[in-house]
């Protein structure tokens, strides 16, 4: 999902991580499909209270807090209407679309509880438009599915059933949670259609469809791991089975609710109703009848229980009252249900009346706005007069300039003293900087010594081991000769060991000599080679011919884009060493883990400068290493294959010896581009 707002271009790593963490928590809240899910996400709300949120995230968090309060039936919906609308207007003014969408979602919950169903549907549509602007198609579909909740609250059961069927026809575009939610609302529509249906045959069709959908919902919740919806699915199956007098099935589903979710929860009133319906279906009639009447009386007194509980309770009283001969109570239940429906209609009429009142007040508000505009004109005229007075004051201040000039003389003297102090401070800083540079030089020398010691340690160790072995063999030979027991086979074996040890010492000393030569090359002194006029193109072709077998074995293609001749005055031997170091760098680093690759070498003469471009498509150099690649003994393979002297030698020879430049451009995963810029020199006399 996209972020709640456009972040400023410069943020610290800590603030970026905090913003990402808060965005992850807000994403969980956006994915809530129903109000009861907020119960499971209260830890998320509590955690966001401790997070450092930006302006947009803070507004969105406040909207979800308001949604949580609106979903709680203990809070008065009317008291939340204005805060929700104010939050929405604030988010709109500050141009935070995600926060505005969350405010519309909270507003729709308040409107639905106030039975302003058309307004609630409009709020959902506005939230969907905002999510679409933010390129969040999943949340757009989610807002469309949320219409089911409003339609069920408005008792639009047949319309809800058709709406769910139309969305379920495109199940491939729905997420598992939304697919399951649509199945659930479709089952609820069938359930209440069955309660309202007078024809037993049609009612049985609705019951069958309801039960089939409920089973599908339970299967989906378990298949996709939707725990909060699984609890509702089990609860609904228990209620449907109890209503249909399928008591064993109802007990089975109730037991699963208890086993997985315990006895204390928002589902307990529904499970109590299930137990009463089971008691009516198979228990002692008189006791079951009295318990059912007492339960309905409790629902009538306590307004916090959902109205749907009362509807099912009144349905059960009508059903069993007719069956058991309690016609008076059954008739009273019918009257209570009609009264409850009339109450909801009056409540809706009151809400609509308040809405119309607000609409009627709009002309008065427009008139007040016109008065404010007129008052603004008066204020503008007053400001003009005030500006004139300020101009007069400015003239008076200008006359005081002469007085202030006297003070400037004193300020100049103070300024001179300050400059003297600055010069003294600058001298002290220069001394400190000189000391710091000496420390940096000492640190660089220390790194060189450590690197050289590391590289020399291995061959010196090998030489010492070989020398110790030769000494031991010589002592053994001397002892054997003194006893007169020396055999020819022993002598041959001792000589072989001595020869192998000598060879090991020789190899170690050669390696040490090579390391010393490479280390000396870092000085880049011109005295090491006499400058001469040579053909750079011919030198490159010579190197390419020598490299070809090695490159073919590695599957690497070398392409020379060079002129027929390119003469310059310089150091041909040093140039050849530079090219060899660049090739070794490609083989050991750029193509270390690859079986193929390409190297392109281009040369050109630009005015008095020879430009050599060495380009490879290898693994490239990480950004954090670019500033260190030319430092002696810097390598990512220290102790494995690299000594860290190759590119350092290239830089030393080109810059110090040849008075040129080395420019490096490399991107990890794409390749590297070394550009050598050498002066072409003058013709020797």
C-alpha positions in Angstrom: 0.0 0.0 0.0 1.0 3.5 -0.5 2.2 5.7 2.4 -0.3 8.0 4.1 1.4 11.1 2.8 4.4 12.3 0.8 7.5 12.3 3.1 10.0 15.1 3.0 13.1 14.4 0.9 15.5 14.1 3.9 14.7 11.8 6.8 16.8 9.9 9.2 17.1 6.2 9.2 15.4 6.0 12.6 12.4 8.2 11.5 12.0 6.2 8.3 11.9 2.9 10.2 9.4 4.4 12.7 7.2 5.6 9.8 7.4 2.2 8.1 6.4 0.5 11.4 3.4 2.8 11.9 2.4 2.3 8.3 2.4 -1.5 8.8 0.1 -1.1 11.8 -2.3 1.2 10.0 -2.5 -1.3 7.1 -3.9 -3.8 9.5 -6.6 -1.4 10.6 -7.5 -0.6 6.9 -8.0 -4.3 6.2 -10.8 -4.5 8.9 -14.0 -5.8 7.3 -16.4 -5.5 10.2 -16.7 -3.7 13.5 -16.1 -6.8 15.7 -12.7 -7.1 14.2 -11.7 -3.9 16.0 -11.9 -6.0 19.2 -9.0 -8.1 18.0 -7.1 -5.1 16.8 -7.2 -3.1 20.0 -3.6 -4.0 20.7 -2.7 -2.4 17.4 -4.5 0.8 18.4 -2.7 0.8 21.8 0.7 0.3 20.1 0.0 3.2 17.6 -0.5 5.5 20.6 3.2 5.1 21.5 4.4 5.5 17.9 5.8 8.7 16.4 3.3 9.5 13.6 3.4 12.1 10.9 0.4 14.4 10.4 -1.5 12.2 7.9 -0.9 9.0 10.0 -2.1 10.8 13.2 -5.3 11.8 11.5 -5.9 8.3 10.1 -5.2 6.8 13.6 -7.7 9.2 15.2 -10.3 8.1 12.6 -9.9 4.4 13.4 -10.1 5.2 17.1 -13.4 6.9 16.4 -14.5 3.9 14.3 -13.7 1.6 17.3 -15.9 3.8 19.5 -18.7 3.8 17.0 -18.7 0.0 16.7 -19.1 -0.2 20.5 -22.9 -0.1 21.3 -22.2 1.3 24.7 -21.3 4.7 23.1 -24.0 7.0 22.0 -24.0 7.3 18.2 -25.3 10.9 18.1 -22.4 12.1 20.2 -19.9 10.8 17.6 -21.5 12.3 14.5 -20.0 15.7 14.7 -16.4 14.5 15.7 -16.5 12.1 12.8 -17.6 14.9 10.4 -15.0 17.3 11.8 -12.3 14.8 11.4 -13.3 14.1 7.8 -13.3 17.9 7.0 -9.9 18.3 8.6 -8.4 15.5 6.6 -9.9 17.0 3.4 -8.5 20.4 4.2 -5.0 19.1 4.9 -5.2 16.8 1.8 -4.6 13.5 3.4 -6.8 11.1 1.3 -6.1 7.9 3.4 -7.1 9.8 6.6 -10.1 11.1 4.9 -11.2 7.6 3.8 -10.8 6.3 7.4 -12.9 9.2 8.6 -15.7 8.4 6.1 -15.5 4.8 7.4 -16.0 5.9 10.9 -18.8 8.3 9.8 -20.6 5.4 8.0 -20.6 3.4 11.3 -22.2 6.3 13.2 -24.8 6.9 10.4 -25.7 3.2 10.3 -26.3 3.1 14.0 -28.5 6.2 13.6 -30.3 4.3 10.8 -29.2 6.9 8.2 -28.7 4.2 5.7 -28.5 6.3 2.6 -26.0 8.6 4.2 -24.0 5.5 5.3 -23.9 4.1 1.8 -22.8 7.5 0.5 -19.9 7.6 3.0 -18.7 4.2 1.9 -18.8 5.3 -1.7 -16.7 8.4 -0.9 -14.2 6.2 1.0 -14.0 3.9 -2.1 -13.3 6.9 -4.3 -10.4 8.0 -2.1 -8.9 4.5 -1.9 -9.1 4.4 -5.7 -7.2 7.7 -5.9 -4.5 6.2 -3.7 -4.3 3.1 -6.1 -5.5 0.7 -3.5 -8.0 -1.6 -5.5 -8.3 -4.2 -2.7 -9.7 -1.5 -0.3 -12.1 -0.3 -3.1 -13.6 -3.8 -3.3 -13.7 -4.0 0.5 -15.7 -0.7 0.7 -18.1 -2.1 -1.9 -18.5 -5.3 0.2 -19.1 -3.2 3.3 -22.4 -2.1 1.7 -23.8 -5.5 2.8 -23.6 -4.4 6.5 -25.7 -1.3 5.8 -28.3 -3.2 3.7 -28.7 -5.8 6.4 -29.2 -3.1 9.0 -31.8 -1.4 6.7 -33.6 -4.8 6.4 -33.1 -4.8 2.7 -32.9 -8.6 2.8 -33.9 -9.5 -0.8 -31.7 -6.7 -2.2 -28.8 -7.9 0.0 -29.2 -11.4 -1.3 -29.1 -10.3 -4.9 -26.1 -7.9 -4.3 -24.1 -10.7 -2.7 -24.9 -13.1 -5.6 -23.7 -10.5 -8.2 -20.4 -10.0 -6.4 -19.8 -13.7 -5.7 -20.2 -14.3 -9.5 -16.8 -12.7 -9.8 -15.1 -14.6 -7.0 -11.7 -14.7 -8.8 -11.4 -10.9 -8.1 -12.2 -11.2 -4.4 -9.8 -11.8 -1.5 -10.6 -14.8 0.8 -11.8 -12.5 3.6 -14.2 -10.6 1.3 -15.4 -13.7 -0.4 -16.2 -15.2 3.0 -17.9 -12.0 4.2 -20.2 -12.0 1.1 -21.1 -15.6 1.8 -21.9 -14.7 5.4 -24.2 -11.8 4.5 -25.9 -13.8 1.8 -26.7 -16.5 4.5 -28.0 -13.7 6.8 -30.3 -12.4 4.1 -31.7 -15.9 3.6 -32.1 -16.4 7.3 -34.2 -13.3 7.8 -36.2 -13.9 4.6 -37.0 -17.3 6.0 -38.2 -15.7 9.3 -40.4 -13.3 7.3 -41.8 -15.8 4.8 -45.3 -17.0 5.4 -45.3 -19.7 2.8 -43.7 -22.9 4.5 -42.4 -24.1 1.1 -40.6 -20.9 0.3 -39.4 -20.6 3.9 -37.8 -24.1 3.6 -36.0 -22.9 0.5 -34.5 -19.9 2.3 -33.6 -22.1 5.3 -31.8 -24.6 3.0 -29.9 -21.8 1.2 -29.0 -20.2 4.6 -27.6 -23.4 6.1 -25.6 -24.2 2.9 -24.0 -20.8 2.9 -23.2 -21.0 6.6 -21.4 -24.3 6.1 -19.5 -22.7 3.2 -18.5 -19.8 5.4 -17.1 -22.1 8.1 -15.1 -24.1 5.5 -13.6 -20.9 4.1 -12.7 -19.4 7.4 -10.8 -22.6 8.3 -9.2 -22.9 4.9 -7.9 -19.3 4.9 -7.2 -19.0 8.6 -9.7 -16.3 9.3 -10.0 -16.7 13.1 -12.3 -13.8 13.9 -14.7 -14.8 11.1 -14.6 -18.4 12.1 -16.0 -17.6 15.5 -19.0 -15.7 13.9 -19.4 -18.6 11.4 -19.7 -21.2 14.3 -22.0 -18.9 16.2 -24.3 -18.4 13.1 -24.5 -22.2 12.5 -25.4 -22.7 16.1 -28.2 -20.2 15.8 -29.5 -21.5 12.5 -29.5 -25.1 13.7 -31.3 -24.2 16.9 -33.9 -22.2 15.0 -34.4 -25.2 12.7 -34.7 -27.5 15.8 -31.5 -29.4 14.8 -30.4 -29.6 18.3 -27.5 -32.0 18.1 -25.9 -29.9 15.3 -26.5 -26.7 17.4 -24.8 -28.3 20.4 -21.9 -29.4 18.2 -21.2 -25.9 16.9 -21.7 -24.3 20.4 -19.2 -26.7 21.9 -16.6 -25.7 19.2 -17.2 -22.0 20.1 -16.5 -22.8 23.8 -13.5 -25.0 23.1 -11.8 -22.5 20.9 -12.9 -19.1 22.2 -14.1 -19.7 25.8 -17.3 -18.6 27.6 -16.8 -14.9 28.0 -17.3 -12.8 24.8 -19.7 -10.8 22.7 -21.2 -14.2 21.5 -22.5 -15.2 24.9 -26.0 -13.6 24.4 -26.4 -15.5 21.1 -25.3 -18.8 22.7 -27.8 -18.2 25.5 -30.5 -17.8 22.9 -29.3 -21.1 21.3 -29.7 -22.9 24.6 -33.2 -21.6 25.0 -34.2 -22.7 21.5 -32.8 -26.2 22.1 -34.7 -26.3 25.4 -37.9 -25.4 23.5 -37.2 -28.0 20.9 -36.6 -31.0 23.2 -37.0 -29.9 26.9 -40.0 -29.6 29.3 -42.5 -27.3 27.6 -43.6 -25.3 30.6 -40.1 -24.5 31.9 -38.8 -23.8 28.4 -41.8 -21.4 27.7 -41.2 -19.5 31.0 -37.4 -19.2 30.3 -38.1 -17.9 26.7 -40.5 -15.3 28.0 -38.1 -14.2 30.7 -35.2 -14.0 28.2 -37.4 -11.8 25.9 -38.3 -9.5 28.8 -34.6 -9.1 29.5 -33.9 -8.1 25.9 -36.8 -5.6 26.0 -35.4 -3.9 29.1 -31.7 -3.7 28.1 -31.1 -1.6 25.0 -27.5 -2.7 24.6 -28.4 -6.1 23.0 -28.6 -6.2 19.2 -32.1 -5.8 17.8 -31.6 -9.0 15.8 -31.6 -11.0 19.1 -35.0 -9.6 20.0 -36.4 -10.4 16.5 -35.3 -14.1 16.8 -36.7 -14.2 20.4 -40.1 -12.8 19.2 -40.1 -15.3 16.3 -39.5 -18.2 18.7 -42.4 -16.9 21.0 -44.8 -16.7 18.0 -43.7 -20.2 16.8 -43.9 -22.1 20.0 -46.9 -20.1 21.3 -49.0 -21.2 18.4 -47.6 -24.8 18.8 -48.3 -25.1 22.5 -51.5 -23.1 22.7 -50.2 -19.9 24.2 -51.9 -17.8 21.6 -52.2 -14.7 23.7 -48.4 -14.5 24.3 -47.8 -15.3 20.6 -50.1 -12.4 19.6 -48.4 -10.1 22.1 -45.0 -11.1 20.5 -46.4 -10.1 17.1 -47.6 -6.8 18.5 -44.2 -6.2 20.1 -42.4 -6.9 16.9 -44.7 -4.4 15.0 -44.1 -1.8 17.8 -40.3 -2.3 17.5 -40.5 -1.8 13.7 -42.6 1.3 14.2 -40.0 2.6 16.7 -37.2 2.1 14.2 -39.3 3.9 11.6 -39.9 6.8 14.0 -36.2 6.9 14.8 -35.4 7.0 11.1 -38.0 9.8 10.6 -36.4 11.8 13.4 -32.9 11.4 11.9 -34.3 12.4 8.5 -36.0 15.4 10.1 -32.7 16.5 11.6 -31.0 16.1 8.3 -33.7 18.2 6.6 -33.4 20.9 9.3 -29.7 21.1 8.6 -30.5 21.5 4.9 -33.0 24.2 5.7 -30.4 26.0 7.7 -28.0 26.2 4.8 -29.4 29.5 3.3 -28.9 31.1 6.8 -25.3 29.9 6.8 -24.8 31.3 3.3 -26.2 34.7 4.5 -23.8 34.7 7.4 -21.0 33.9 5.0 -22.0 37.0 2.9 -21.9 39.1 6.1 -18.5 37.8 6.9 -17.3 38.7 3.3 -18.7 42.3 3.8 -16.9 42.5 7.2 -13.7 41.4 5.3 -14.1 44.4 3.0 -14.3 46.7 6.0 -11.2 45.2 7.4 -9.4 45.7 4.1 -10.2 49.4 4.2 -9.0 49.6 7.8 -5.8 48.0 6.8 -5.2 50.7 4.1 -5.6 53.4 6.7 -3.3 51.5 9.0 -0.7 51.3 6.3 -0.7 55.1 5.9 -0.1 55.5 9.6 2.8 53.0 9.4 4.3 55.1 6.5 4.3 58.1 8.7 6.0 56.1 11.5 8.6 55.0 9.0 9.4 58.6 8.1 9.9 59.3 11.8 12.2 56.4 12.1 14.3 57.6 9.1 14.9 60.8 11.0 16.4 58.7 13.8 19.0 57.2 11.5 21.4 60.0 12.1 21.3 59.2 15.8 22.0 55.5 15.1 25.0 56.3 12.9 26.8 57.5 16.1 26.3 54.0 17.5 27.7 52.4 14.3 31.1 53.9 15.1 31.2 52.1 18.4 30.0 48.9 16.7 32.9 49.2 14.2 35.4 49.3 17.0 33.8 46.2 18.5 33.9 44.6 15.0 37.7 45.3 14.7 38.3 43.7 18.1 36.2 40.7 17.0 38.2 40.3 13.8 41.4 40.2 15.8 39.9 37.4 18.0 38.9 35.6 14.9 42.4 35.7 13.4 43.8 34.4 16.7 41.2 31.6 16.7 42.0 30.8 13.1 45.7 30.4 13.9 44.8 28.0 16.7 42.5 26.0 14.4 45.3 25.8 11.7 47.6 24.4 14.4 44.9 21.9 15.4 44.4 21.0 11.7 48.1 20.4 11.2 48.1 18.1 14.2 45.1 16.2 12.9 46.8 15.8 9.4 49.8 14.3 11.1 47.6 11.9 13.0 45.8 10.9 9.7 49.2 10.3 8.1 50.2 8.1 11.0 47.0 6.2 10.8 47.4 5.7 7.0 51.0 4.4 7.6 49.7 2.1 10.3 47.1 0.6 7.9 49.9 0.1 5.3 52.1 -1.7 7.9 49.2 -3.9 9.1 48.2 -4.8 5.5 51.8 -5.6 4.5 52.4 -7.6 7.6 49.2 -9.6 6.9 50.3 -10.4 3.4 53.9 -11.3 4.3 52.8 -13.4 7.3 51.8 -16.4 5.2 54.9 -16.8 3.0 57.2 -16.1 6.0 55.4 -18.7 8.0 55.7 -21.2 5.2 59.4 -20.4 4.9 60.0 -20.9 8.7 58.1 -24.2 8.6 60.2 -25.4 5.7 63.5 -24.2 7.3 62.5 -25.9 10.6 61.8 -29.1 8.7 65.2 -29.0 6.9 67.0 -28.4 10.2 65.2 -31.3 11.7 66.1 -33.6 8.8 69.7 -32.4 8.9 69.9 -33.2 12.6 68.4 -36.6 12.0 70.9 -37.3 9.2 73.8 -36.3 11.4 72.6 -38.6 14.2 72.1 -41.5 11.8 75.6 -41.0 10.3 77.2 -40.9 13.8 75.8 -44.3 14.6 76.8 -45.8 11.3 73.4 -47.1 10.6 72.6 -44.9 7.6 71.0 -46.7 4.7 70.8 -45.5 1.2 67.0 -45.5 1.2 67.0 -43.3 4.3 69.5 -40.9 2.6 67.3 -40.7 -0.5 64.2 -39.9 1.6 66.1 -37.3 3.6 67.4 -35.7 0.5 63.8 -35.6 -1.0 62.5 -33.9 2.1 65.3 -31.4 2.0 64.7 -30.6 -1.7 60.9 -30.2 -1.0 61.7 -27.9 1.9 64.1 -25.9 -0.1 61.6 -25.5 -2.9 59.0 -24.3 -0.4 61.4 -21.8 1.0 62.2 -20.6 -2.5 58.5 -20.2 -3.4 57.9 -18.3 -0.2 60.8 -16.0 -0.8 59.7 -15.4 -4.4 56.2 -14.5 -3.1 57.7 -12.1 -0.6 59.9 -10.6 -3.3 56.8 -10.1 -5.5 54.9 -8.4 -2.7 57.8 -6.1 -2.0 58.0 -5.2 -5.7 54.3 -4.4 -5.8 54.5 -2.4 -2.6 57.5 -0.4 -4.1 55.4 0.3 -7.2 53.0 2.3 -5.0 55.7 5.1 -4.9 55.2 5.7 -8.6 58.6 7.4 -9.0 59.5 8.2 -12.6 63.1 6.9 -12.0 61.8 3.4 -12.2 61.5 3.6 -16.0 62.7 5.9 -18.7 60.0 7.8 -20.6 59.9 6.9 -24.3 57.7 7.3 -27.3 55.6 4.2 -28.0 52.4 3.1 -29.8 49.7 2.5 -27.2 47.4 0.7 -29.7 50.2 -1.8 -30.5 50.9 -2.3 -26.7 47.2 -3.1 -26.1 47.0 -5.6 -29.0 50.1 -7.3 -27.7 48.5 -7.6 -24.2 45.2 -8.9 -25.8 47.1 -11.7 -27.7 48.8 -12.8 -24.4 45.5 -12.7 -22.5 43.3 -14.5 -25.1 43.9 -18.1 -23.9 43.1 -17.1 -20.3 40.0 -15.2 -21.3 38.7 -17.9 -23.5 39.0 -20.4 -20.7 36.8 -18.2 -18.5 34.3 -17.4 -21.3 35.1 -13.7 -21.3 35.1 -11.6 -24.5 37.6 -8.8 -24.8 36.8 -6.1 -27.4 39.4 -3.5 -28.5 37.9 -0.3 -29.9 41.2 1.5 -30.7 42.7 3.3 -33.6 45.4 1.8 -35.8 48.1 3.8 -34.1 48.1 6.0 -31.0 51.5 7.5 -30.1 52.4 9.1 -26.8 55.5 9.8 -24.7 55.3 7.8 -21.5 56.2 4.6 -19.8 55.2 1.5 -21.8 56.2 -1.0 -19.1 54.1 0.8 -16.5 51.2 1.0 -18.9 51.4 -2.8 -19.5 51.4 -3.3 -15.7 48.4 -1.0 -15.3 46.5 -3.0 -18.0 47.4 -6.3 -16.3 46.2 -5.0 -12.9 42.9 -4.0 -14.5 42.5 -7.4 -16.1 43.4 -9.2 -12.8 40.8 -7.0 -11.0 38.1 -8.2 -13.6 39.0 -11.9 -13.2 39.3 -11.9 -9.5 36.4 -9.6 -8.6 34.1 -8.6 -11.5 33.7 -12.1 -13.0 34.6 -14.2 -9.9 31.3 -16.0 -9.8 30.4 -15.9 -13.5 31.2 -18.2 -16.4 31.0 -15.4 -19.0 31.4 -11.7 -19.4 32.5 -8.8 -21.6 35.4 -6.3 -21.4 35.6 -3.4 -23.8 38.7 -1.2 -24.1 38.4 2.1 -26.0 41.1 4.7 -26.6 40.9 8.1 -28.1 43.0 11.3 -28.3 41.3 14.4 -27.0 43.4 17.5 -27.6 46.6 16.7 -25.6 45.1 13.9 -23.5 44.9 10.2 -24.2 41.7 8.7 -22.8 41.5 5.0 -22.1 38.1 3.5 -21.1 38.2 0.1 -19.5 34.5 -1.2 -19.2 33.2 -4.5 -17.9 29.7 -5.9 -17.3 30.7 -7.7 -14.1 29.2 -7.6 -10.6 30.2 -4.0 -10.1 31.4 -2.4 -6.9 29.2 -1.7 -3.9 28.6 2.0 -3.2 30.1 1.8 0.3 33.4 0.5 -1.2 33.9 3.1 -4.0 35.8 5.5 -1.8 38.3 2.8 -0.6 39.2 0.8 -3.8 42.4 2.7 -4.5 43.7 2.4 -0.9 46.6 0.0 -0.5 45.6 -3.4 1.0 41.9 -2.7 0.7 40.1 -5.8 -0.7 36.9 -7.7 0.0 38.9 -11.0 -0.5 41.8 -10.4 1.9 43.4 -13.7 2.8 41.6 -15.5 -0.1 42.8 -14.3 -3.6 43.4 -10.6 -3.4 46.1 -8.6 -1.8 44.5 -5.2 -2.1 47.5 -3.7 -4.1 46.2 -4.0 -7.7 44.0 -0.9 -8.0 46.3 1.0 -5.5 49.2 0.4 -7.9 47.1 1.5 -10.9 46.2 4.7 -9.1 49.8 5.3 -8.0 51.3 4.7 -11.5 48.8 6.7 -13.4 48.6 9.7 -11.0 52.2 9.9 -9.6 54.3 8.4 -12.4 52.3 9.3 -15.5 50.8 12.6 -14.2 47.4 11.4 -15.2 43.9 10.8 -13.7 41.9 7.7 -12.8 38.1 8.1 -12.8 35.9 5.2 -11.6 32.1 4.8 -12.2 30.6 1.6 -10.9 27.1 0.3 -10.1 26.6 -3.0 -8.1 25.1 -5.6 -10.4 25.7 -3.7 -13.6 29.5 -3.3 -14.0 32.4 -0.9 -13.7 34.0 1.8 -15.9 37.6 2.8 -15.3 38.7 5.9 -17.3 42.5 6.7 -17.5 43.4 10.1 -18.7 47.1 10.4 -19.7 49.0 13.4 -21.1 50.2 12.6 -24.6 53.6 14.2 -23.9 56.0 16.0 -26.3 58.2 14.5 -29.0 61.6 13.7 -27.6 64.5 15.8 -29.0 
